[in-house]
Amino acid sequence: MITKTFKTLFIFWIASAFILFAVHAQTPEELKEQISQREREIQELEKQAEAYRNEIDKNSSKAKTLNTEISRINTQVSQLRNNIAITEKKIEATTLEMKELDLDIDSAESSINTNREVMIQLLRQLNEISSKDPLVLILEQNRISDVIREFSFLDNLQANLIKKTNFLRDLKESLKLALDSSEKKKEQYGNLAKTLDAQKLAADDQKSEKQQVLTQTKSQEAAYQKLLKETEEKQKQIEAEIINLEKELRAQLNVDTLPGYTKGLLLWPVKDGYQTQAFGDVPYGSITRKYYSYHNGVDIGAKTGTGAPILAAADGRVKAVGNNGKYAYGKWVAIDHGNGLVTLYAHLSSIQVTQSQSVKQGQTIGLMGATGLATGPHLHFTVYAASSFRTENRWYGLLPLGAPLNPYEYL
């Protein structure tokens, strides 16, 4: 005979999952609203970042004077501060998302444990009932209607056991997904924290650059113009040397060492970035034409400008890092992808990797800047044939060289 306790246990089990999931019904909603609030704040800050970028672009077309140079640096510092605020909001949002996942994980684990225990007890009692001779079960009842009801109950129980077994399986899968998401969020949090530290250091570097300019010129326009002329002459010489050396390397290139042209082999290295200058011959009238006539990479801008994360285009190992100061590539990183290609990321405001370090596609390796020969914040992205890549020591730092390829063949 099916006991009252057994029926009560079954009814509780049917309802228990819904009760457990309702315990924290308000808290996830509150977290979602807080996350949405952070996202709205980030969008507003990104609008401000775009305004700073437009101001920097406008200033880059003006004649270079001490005042415009100081204004440029001040705007880039403001842009970095704004990007620091964006990163801080992203960290807050990620923290809230981690809390939300923790609630999901706790709820799923609790529900799994409760359902598992009740299921074990029900299966044990069902096994005992099923082992009885059907004739004995019939004789235990006083009326035929009781017999029909008891067998109907057993049929219903078996059907629900199948449903609940599937439910438990789905619950375990949901728990696995929540745990995986939690690990990814923790990794994202760590990357954001590193980016925040790098942005703060980049802001300090910008302040130091401003002080250096003021010290070197003693705040005098004539002294600045003399310094500017000397710097531009050196930059032209350096760019001419790079073009000539890489022309020779292109002529010597063995194309058999290259991977076949494959669109999508490399990731676009700036999230939501856009091209500001193409690969190849520089058109007449371009602001950079006075420095070089051939562009060995593609320039990429970002609406957040200085401090925007720069991403590894593919898995690989850091081949070299360098700093050319206000010449050539400024702060740069080169990554060997082990497939015949080396990628170069230049004009960085900050470098977040070290030589020989392994990196994954999409990993932040540095922050966008305007170091070296740059008219404004952007990423100079070059793809080299790995067999041709090398570095040479110069008076302004380590210089990366190679046979440049059209990045769009692989992006």
Secondary structure, DSSP 8 states (H G I E B T S, - for coil): ---HHHHHHHHHHHHHHHHHHHTTSHHHHHHHHHHHHHHHHHHHHHHHHHHHHHHHHHHHTS---HHHHHHHHHHHHHHHHHHHHHHHHHHHHHHHHHHHHHHHHHHHHHHHHHHHHHHHHHHHHHHHHHTS-HHHHHHT-SSHHHHHHHHHHHHHHHHHHHHHHHHHHHHHHHHHHHHHHHHHHHHHHHHHHHHHHHHHHHHHHHHHHHHHHHHHHTT-HHHHHHHHHHHHHHHHHHHHHHHHHHHHHHHT--GGGS----TTSS--SSTT-EEEE-SEE--TT-TTTTT-SEESSEEEE-TT-TT-EEE-SSSEEEEEEEE-TTSTTSEEEEEE-SSSEEEEEEEEEEE---TT-EE-TT-EEEEEB--SS-SSSBEEEEEEEGGG-EEEEETTEEEEE--EE-GGGT-
